[in-house]
């Protein structure tokens, strides 16, 4: 009984987060419709992205249906390797302990839906494009001569190999910002320092020929920003879990 109550509470929390206002500035991720089909609520988001189908796609990703439904749907076609598709919408469905993401695609002026993923809540936190409003705009920061758009990151772990000091700043960028801390190489310990990223800049910065985002982290009680060009990820897949990179990684080529 306790397990059922936990699942119901988690499902309500996820659906409640869909219903709240979120900011994607009318771009990818913007909720354009919430509707009910066969008694199941769907959240439809705008998402424009071109993809060439590759060997990372599973067989279930290649079947095209007439609508994003769990039961009442009809197969209308099959995708093949190297097919060029344009994604125009993402549909999200939460049923019990499962989280579904569907993609509305267009190929040769013909539309249809493909099942992108069916995940439990834990895995959805890593791999579902818009789980808990991933990549929504959290605010705008002015620093020096730059305007930075701050985006929400979920379950984004990065690694800094601490062979040198890494500065932590109060805002993104190196102009008009203050150094509020440092990550210092540990003594008699592994130089691998794992950090969780809670925000990232939409804009890219270039420092000493390296182009990357600025990342908000917490380290040793300090909340601040580090340059993404100084860090790496110790896993496969995209460096950053953005909706576009997650879809490319699931449907594209190795």
C-alpha positions in Angstrom: 0.0 0.0 0.0 2.9 2.4 0.9 4.5 1.8 -2.5 1.3 2.6 -4.3 0.9 5.8 -2.4 4.5 6.8 -3.3 3.9 6.1 -7.0 0.6 8.1 -6.9 2.3 11.0 -5.2 5.2 11.0 -7.7 2.8 10.8 -10.6 0.9 13.8 -9.3 4.1 15.7 -8.8 5.2 15.2 -12.4 1.8 16.1 -13.8 1.6 19.1 -11.5 4.9 20.3 -12.9 3.5 20.1 -16.4 0.5 22.3 -15.5 2.7 25.1 -14.0 3.8 28.0 -16.1 7.2 27.4 -17.7 9.3 29.6 -19.8 10.8 28.5 -23.1 10.3 31.9 -24.8 8.0 30.3 -27.4 10.8 28.1 -28.6 11.5 24.4 -28.2 9.8 23.1 -25.1 6.9 25.5 -25.1 3.6 23.8 -24.1 1.2 24.3 -26.9 -1.7 22.0 -25.8 -2.8 19.7 -23.0 -5.5 17.2 -24.0 -7.1 13.9 -23.0 -7.1 10.9 -25.3 -8.6 7.6 -24.3 -8.8 8.9 -20.7 -5.0 9.7 -20.7 -3.7 13.2 -20.4 -1.1 14.3 -23.0 1.1 17.4 -22.8 2.2 18.6 -26.3 5.3 20.7 -26.6 6.8 22.6 -29.6 10.1 21.1 -30.7 11.7 21.8 -34.1 14.7 19.6 -34.9 16.1 17.9 -38.0 17.5 14.3 -37.6 19.0 11.7 -39.9 17.9 8.3 -38.6 21.0 6.3 -37.6 22.1 3.0 -36.0 21.4 4.3 -32.4 17.6 4.1 -33.0 15.8 1.1 -31.7 13.3 -0.8 -33.7 10.4 0.7 -31.6 11.7 4.2 -32.6 11.2 3.3 -36.3 7.5 2.5 -36.3 5.3 5.4 -37.4 1.8 5.7 -35.9 -1.2 7.9 -36.6 -1.3 9.3 -33.0 0.6 9.2 -29.7 -1.6 6.6 -27.9 -0.8 3.7 -25.6 -3.5 1.5 -27.0 -5.7 3.0 -29.7 -3.2 3.7 -32.5 -2.6 2.5 -36.0 0.7 1.9 -37.8 1.2 4.1 -40.8 4.8 3.5 -41.8 8.4 2.5 -40.9 11.5 4.6 -40.9 14.8 3.4 -42.3 18.4 4.3 -41.7 19.5 7.6 -43.3 15.9 8.9 -43.5 15.8 12.6 -43.0 13.0 13.7 -40.6 11.9 16.9 -39.1 10.5 16.7 -35.5 7.8 19.3 -34.9 6.3 18.3 -31.5 6.9 16.2 -28.4 4.0 14.6 -26.6 4.5 13.5 -22.9 2.3 10.9 -21.2 2.6 9.8 -17.6 0.9 6.5 -16.6 1.4 5.0 -13.2 5.2 4.6 -12.9 6.0 5.0 -16.6 6.9 8.2 -18.6 6.4 8.2 -22.3 7.8 10.6 -24.9 6.4 10.7 -28.4 7.7 12.7 -31.4 5.6 14.1 -34.2 7.7 13.9 -37.3 7.4 15.0 -40.9 9.1 13.3 -43.8 8.3 14.0 -47.4 5.3 16.1 -46.4 3.8 13.2 -44.4 3.3 13.4 -40.7 3.2 10.7 -38.1 4.2 9.9 -34.5 7.1 7.7 -33.3 7.6 6.5 -29.7 10.9 8.1 -28.5 11.1 6.5 -25.1 9.2 4.6 -22.4 11.0 5.1 -19.0 10.6 4.8 -15.3 10.8 8.1 -13.4 14.5 7.6 -12.5 15.6 7.0 -16.0 13.3 9.8 -17.4 15.3 12.2 -15.2 18.3 11.4 -17.4 16.9 10.6 -20.8 13.4 12.2 -21.3 13.8 15.4 -23.3 11.5 17.6 -21.1 11.2 15.7 -17.9 10.3 18.2 -15.1 10.7 21.0 -17.6 14.3 20.3 -18.4 16.1 23.2 -20.2 13.4 25.8 -19.3 14.6 29.4 -18.9 15.2 30.2 -15.3 16.3 33.8 -15.8 18.5 36.3 -17.6 21.8 37.6 -16.2 23.7 40.7 -17.3 27.4 40.6 -16.8 29.8 42.9 -18.3 29.0 43.2 -22.0 27.1 40.0 -22.2 23.5 38.8 -21.6 23.2 35.2 -20.4 20.1 33.0 -20.6 20.1 30.6 -17.7 18.6 27.1 -18.4 17.5 24.4 -16.0 19.7 21.2 -16.0 18.6 17.9 -14.5 20.9 15.1 -13.3 23.8 16.7 -15.0 27.1 15.4 -13.5 30.5 16.6 -14.8 34.0 15.9 -13.7 36.9 18.3 -13.1 40.3 16.8 -13.1 41.9 19.0 -10.5 45.6 19.4 -11.6 45.2 23.2 -11.5 43.1 25.6 -9.6 39.6 26.3 -11.2 38.0 29.6 -10.5 34.3 29.9 -9.4 32.6 33.1 -10.4 29.4 34.8 -9.1 28.0 35.1 -12.7 28.7 33.6 -16.1 31.6 35.1 -18.0 35.0 36.6 -17.2 34.0 40.3 -17.8 32.0 42.1 -15.1 32.1 39.1 -12.7 33.8 38.3 -9.4 35.8 35.3 -8.4 34.1 33.9 -5.3 36.0 30.7 -4.8 38.3 28.1 -6.3 38.5 24.3 -6.7 42.0 23.4 -5.6 43.8 20.2 -6.3 43.4 17.8 -3.4 46.5 16.7 -1.4 47.1 12.9 -1.3 43.7 12.2 -2.9 42.3 11.5 -6.4 42.2 14.6 -8.6 38.8 13.6 -9.9 36.2 15.9 -8.6 32.6 15.2 -9.5 30.1 18.2 -9.7 26.4 18.5 -10.2 25.3 21.2 -12.7 21.9 22.9 -11.9 22.0 25.6 -14.6 23.8 26.2 -17.8 23.9 29.2 -20.2 22.2 28.9 -23.5 24.9 31.1 -25.0 28.4 29.8 -25.8 31.6 31.5 -24.6 35.1 31.1 -26.1 38.1 31.2 -23.8 41.6 30.6 -25.2 40.2 28.9 -28.3 37.8 26.6 -26.4 34.0 27.2 -26.9 31.5 26.0 -24.3 28.8 27.0 -21.9 29.0 28.4 -18.4 27.7 26.0 -15.7 26.3 26.7 -12.2 27.6 24.3 -9.6 27.8 24.0 -5.8 31.2 23.2 -4.3 32.3 23.3 -0.7 29.4 25.5 0.2 29.9 27.9 -2.7 27.2 28.4 -5.4 28.8 29.8 -8.5 29.7 29.4 -12.2 32.5 27.6 -13.9 33.5 27.4 -17.6 32.4 24.2 -19.2 35.5 24.0 -21.3 37.4 23.1 -18.2 35.3 20.0 -17.4 34.5 16.6 -18.9 32.0 13.8 -18.5 33.0 10.3 -17.5 30.3 8.4 -19.4 29.0 7.9 -22.9 26.4 10.1 -24.6 26.1 13.8 -25.0 28.2 16.1 -22.8 25.1 18.1 -21.7 21.6 16.7 -21.3 19.6 19.1 -23.4 16.4 18.1 -25.2 18.1 18.4 -28.6 21.2 16.4 -27.6 19.2 13.6 -26.0 17.0 13.2 -29.1 20.1 13.2 -31.4 21.8 10.7 -29.3 18.9 8.3 -29.2 18.0 8.5 -32.9 21.2 9.4 -34.8 24.5 7.7 -35.7 27.2 6.6 -33.3 
